[in-house]
Amino acid sequence: MRKSDKRTIFVCQQCGKESLKWLGRCPDCQQWNTFVETIVTAPVAPSRTLASVSPPQELSQVTFTDADRLPLPLTEFNRVLGGGLVPGSLVLISGDPGIGKSTLLLQASALIAQDKGRVAYISGEETLHQIKLRSERLGVKGEGLYLLAETDLEVILNQIEQLAPSLAVIDSIQSVYIPELGTAPGSVTQVRECTLRLMQWAKLSGVPIFIAGHVTKDGTIAGPRVLEHIVDAVLYFEGEPFSAYRLLRSVKNRFGSTNEVGVFEMKEQGLVEVDNPSRAFLSQRWAEAIGSVVVPTLEGSRPLLVEVQALTTPTSFGLPRRTANGVDFNRLLLVTAVLTQRAGIRLGNQDIIVNVTGGLKIGEPAADLGIALSIASSFREVGVDPSLVAVGEMGLSGELRVVSQLERRVAEAARMGFKRCLVPKVGAKVSPTPKDIELIPVSTLREAIGVGLVRGKTRGGGLDNE
């Protein structure tokens, strides 16, 4: 190799920013001490190009039907992908280490191998014996599922091309490398170049590829974030470490909607699809619990009923604490301030803990009313009507504002047997209105508390805070 064929640059390990000199702070992602010296070589020209295989074609002559997709035997997986895998697509599944990515991919690969033909499963982190042990625990027989423990990308592509599978799985992209690049596996250069070559091969061959990727402590994909721009779909596999439920969430999909979520439960036999998530999340709810409110929320386009719990106790320190599990911390501060100023509930000397059961995370403002009712219920030691659900966004003046897709939320609550639903008065019309549930329109938070809480004694001896 000529001396001019390689050069030294500095690459940010967080966002992929390149610089000719070392920088203490990345100007793009604002992270400190992320630049690493990297030797790059001139790229090798590919042996064949897309132009030689796919000549230009007029848009009006391009045809595509849902039958061209490769449907997966897992219904929840299909939902997130938009109906199945598109031939030649590159799909990234990311998540925390140990969350269950390899388990999900192994189960899906085995089912596809039984129905659609050969599947190539490449592992760069585990040996064949380790994968075999997991397959026995999951009850996976493995007919038509071909395993390869390899990290050299050129060897991987040669083996896959000889096998001619219906699906290929790379677990994980951080372990695969290209020897001629001269950098360590998992670096920005390696991850980006490996992903680009996998994308080119997938487009040429028409074989869909799943690649697994780990995430860092702040929730971004380990290595470069530019990986999300290369692949066709990005799926996040998330869940609390001590919760059995897992959510497969689509954040990018060139062939379908990004508003879809799949729900799984981790059991001894592996990941099991949850057909009725609302029933599963409310299965352990105690109807007479104080500080408990059911909120119809949306995960993607799917309505889910979740239980929001709150606990208020007199603070033992100078400053009261606010703890939020499953809800946005700043949203909790907003709700607490409105309760104090607009509803007359004095929380300045109270520690407040809010929790969403099942390990779910609610990010939409439609849960404001449910959070406020649960806090008011705990503070006054008065229960909430167990047959009631509450949904509504809260303004700083204590007014309740309309939420999106109210019809779907109300229909899900009626299907689960709830009889009453607190909704904002503005936009409270639901067409058609389910017969088994009563809509209670309210204009302000103070009015909602008066309707939602069951009459009884409070700490102060009466409902004098209304």
Number of C-alpha atoms within 10 A of each C-alpha: 7 5 7 8 10 14 12 13 16 20 25 29 22 24 23 23 18 17 16 11 12 17 16 11 14 22 11 11 13 12 15 13 13 20 24 18 16 20 15 17 16 12 11 7 7 9 5 9 12 12 9 8 11 10 8 7 8 7 7 6 7 7 7 8 6 12 10 12 14 18 20 20 17 17 16 21 24 17 19 25 30 21 20 22 24 23 18 19 21 27 25 25 24 25 24 21 12 10 18 18 23 20 18 19 19 23 20 15 26 23 22 22 20 16 12 15 16 21 26 24 23 25 23 18 16 14 14 13 10 10 17 15 12 16 19 12 12 17 12 19 13 19 13 19 22 18 17 17 17 19 23 16 19 16 12 18 14 10 14 20 13 8 13 15 20 18 26 22 23 26 25 24 27 25 21 26 27 20 14 11 18 14 17 17 20 20 22 27 24 24 24 22 16 22 21 16 16 22 20 17 20 19 18 17 13 15 21 23 25 23 23 20 24 23 15 13 9 7 13 16 22 25 24 21 16 16 21 16 10 16 22 17 23 24 23 23 22 21 22 15 12 8 13 14 24 25 20 24 24 24 17 21 18 14 15 16 17 20 18 22 24 25 22 23 18 17 11 9 13 20 19 18 18 17 13 11 20 19 14 16 19 17 9 11 16 10 14 12 17 23 27 29 31 30 28 26 25 24 20 17 14 15 21 22 21 27 24 25 24 25 21 23 15 14 15 11 10 7 11 15 17 16 17 17 17 18 22 15 13 11 18 19 15 15 20 22 18 20 22 13 14 16 22 13 20 15 21 14 16 19 18 23 17 24 20 23 18 20 20 22 17 19 14 15 18 25 25 23 28 28 30 27 30 28 29 28 27 22 23 22 19 22 23 27 21 20 15 22 28 27 27 26 20 24 16 13 12 20 20 26 22 17 19 11 13 23 16 18 23 27 20 19 27 20 14 14 12 19 18 21 24 23 28 28 18 14 13 18 14 14 8 8 14 16 9 13 19 16 20 17 18 21 15 20 26 19 16 23 20 14 15 25 22 14 14 12 12 16 10 9 9 12 14 9 13 12
